[in-house]
Amino acid sequence: MTLNEIALAQPRAVEVFARYRLDSCCGGAKPLALVCERHGLDLEAVLRDLRAL
């Protein structure tokens, strides 16, 4: 899913994105896995935080 799709499904996801300094505006059309890879983030950690919402 893209950042925008995730934010639409769970509006509080933007809180998690902010913690990881992910921008759902300009990079929002990109898949979460790709964004995490490009930012050197642990995808599983981000997913864990999103699931905790």
DORO-690502 format. One line per field, with one value per atom (N, C-alpha, C): residue number from 1; residue in one letter; x, y, z. Coordinates in pm, 1 decimal. Layout:
nr [NUM  ...]
rest [A  ...]
px [X  ...]
py [Y  ...]
pz [Z  ...]
//
This chain:
nr [1  1  1  2  2  2  3  3  3  4  4  4  5  5  5  6  6  6  7  7  7  8  8  8  9  9  9  10  10  10  11  11  11  12  12  12  13  13  13  14  14  14  15  15  15  16  16  16  17  17  17  18  18  18  19  19  19  20  20  20  21  21  21  22  22  22  23  23  23  24  24  24  25  25  25  26  26  26  27  27  27  28  28  28  29  29  29  30  30  30  31  31  31  32  32  32  33  33  33  34  34  34  35  35  35  36  36  36  37  37  37  38  38  38  39  39  39  40  40  40  41  41  41  42  42  42  43  43  43  44  44  44  45  45  45  46  46  46  47  47  47  48  48  48  49  49  49  50  50  50  51  51  51  52  52  52  53  53  53]
rest [M  M  M  T  T  T  L  L  L  N  N  N  E  E  E  I  I  I  A  A  A  L  L  L  A  A  A  Q  Q  Q  P  P  P  R  R  R  A  A  A  V  V  V  E  E  E  V  V  V  F  F  F  A  A  A  R  R  R  Y  Y  Y  R  R  R  L  L  L  D  D  D  S  S  S  C  C  C  C  C  C  G  G  G  G  G  G  A  A  A  K  K  K  P  P  P  L  L  L  A  A  A  L  L  L  V  V  V  C  C  C  E  E  E  R  R  R  H  H  H  G  G  G  L  L  L  D  D  D  L  L  L  E  E  E  A  A  A  V  V  V  L  L  L  R  R  R  D  D  D  L  L  L  R  R  R  A  A  A  L  L  L]
px [83.7  0.0  88.0  36.3  108.5  83.2  163.6  144.0  5.3  -36.9  -169.7  -280.9  -270.3  -371.3  -379.0  -262.7  -258.2  -323.1  -291.1  -347.3  -498.8  -547.6  -692.3  -761.4  -698.8  -757.3  -748.5  -640.7  -619.5  -559.4  -643.8  -594.4  -484.2  -484.6  -379.0  -242.7  -237.5  -109.9  -14.5  -68.9  18.4  103.0  54.4  134.0  258.2  240.7  354.1  448.3  392.6  476.4  561.0  502.0  574.9  690.1  666.3  773.7  893.3  865.1  971.7  1014.4  957.9  988.3  954.1  839.3  789.4  682.8  689.7  598.4  493.5  369.6  264.4  215.7  270.6  231.4  305.7  432.4  509.9  542.8  570.7  603.9  486.2  367.9  251.1  202.5  241.9  197.3  288.9  388.8  485.0  451.2  481.9  455.8  541.4  483.8  553.1  687.9  693.6  819.5  928.4  894.1  991.2  1037.7  944.7  979.2  1071.7  1041.2  1126.5  1266.2  1271.7  1402.2  1483.9  1422.0  1492.6  1536.0  1464.6  1499.9  1582.6  1614.3  1694.8  1621.4  1488.6  1407.6  1374.8  1353.7  1313.6  1163.7  1127.9  988.2  905.9  959.1  884.5  854.7  947.2  924.7  813.3  814.7  709.9  574.9  571.2  447.2  395.5  484.9  446.4  379.4  437.8  380.1  244.1  230.8  103.7  -3.1  34.2  -61.5  -106.4  -19.3  -52.5  -160.8  -186.9  -292.1  -425.1]
py [-119.0  0.0  125.0  229.8  357.3  428.8  529.1  607.3  671.6  721.5  784.6  684.3  564.1  461.1  423.6  413.4  380.3  492.1  617.1  731.2  740.4  704.2  705.5  597.2  481.1  369.7  391.6  456.2  480.0  619.9  720.9  859.0  881.4  804.9  823.2  774.5  711.7  666.1  783.7  902.1  1017.8  1045.2  1004.5  1017.9  929.5  808.1  715.9  769.7  816.7  872.7  987.2  1070.8  1185.0  1138.4  1034.0  981.0  933.7  879.3  828.4  929.4  1050.1  1157.8  1119.6  1054.8  1019.2  1119.7  1165.6  1267.6  1203.8  1205.3  1145.8  1241.7  1360.2  1456.8  1428.6  1457.4  1442.7  1297.1  1219.1  1078.5  986.1  1042.4  964.4  864.8  882.6  791.8  670.7  663.2  551.4  446.2  319.9  212.1  228.2  188.9  200.1  128.8  11.0  -64.4  12.9  74.5  151.7  274.1  343.1  462.2  424.8  315.2  270.8  235.9  166.8  129.9  253.9  350.2  472.2  557.3  546.6  623.7  542.1  418.3  334.6  294.8  278.7  243.4  95.1  42.0  -96.8  -107.6  -167.8  -180.4  -249.7  -354.4  -428.3  -341.2  -254.6  -164.4  -65.0  -11.0  83.5  12.6  -107.4  -183.8  -216.7  -250.9  -281.9  -160.9  -42.6  79.5  111.2  87.4  112.8  15.3  -109.7  -209.9  -179.4  -113.4  -82.0  25.0  93.4  195.2  126.4]
pz [0.0  0.0  0.0  -58.1  -56.1  76.3  102.6  224.6  223.8  109.0  101.0  128.5  74.7  98.3  246.1  308.6  451.0  532.6  499.1  571.8  553.8  435.7  413.6  495.1  502.6  577.2  727.9  772.9  916.2  931.0  950.0  958.4  1062.2  1169.8  1271.7  1223.5  1107.9  1052.1  1030.6  1008.7  989.1  1113.7  1231.0  1353.5  1345.9  1297.1  1280.8  1173.6  1063.1  956.3  1009.9  1092.2  1147.7  1235.9  1315.1  1401.6  1320.4  1203.3  1117.0  1010.6  1020.7  926.2  782.0  766.7  634.8  595.7  473.8  424.7  334.5  377.3  296.3  188.7  183.5  81.0  -49.7  -52.3  -176.0  -206.5  -104.2  -125.2  -102.0  -86.6  -50.3  -153.0  -277.1  -382.8  -396.5  -312.1  -319.4  -214.5  -245.4  -149.2  -22.6  88.8  216.6  214.0  157.2  154.4  81.4  -30.1  -107.2  -30.3  33.1  110.8  226.9  294.5  405.4  355.5  244.3  186.8  154.2  91.4  50.8  168.7  281.7  400.7  500.3  465.1  554.0  680.4  669.4  786.2  786.9  905.3  922.3  894.7  782.8  742.7  850.2  909.7  1012.3  1134.1  1170.9  1285.0  1253.1  1132.3  1092.5  1089.0  1031.2  1025.8  1165.6  1254.3  1392.7  1457.6  1435.3  1491.5  1428.6  1299.7  1232.4  1283.1  1300.9  1350.6  1493.4  1569.5  1708.7  1719.6  1608.9  1611.5  1624.2]
//
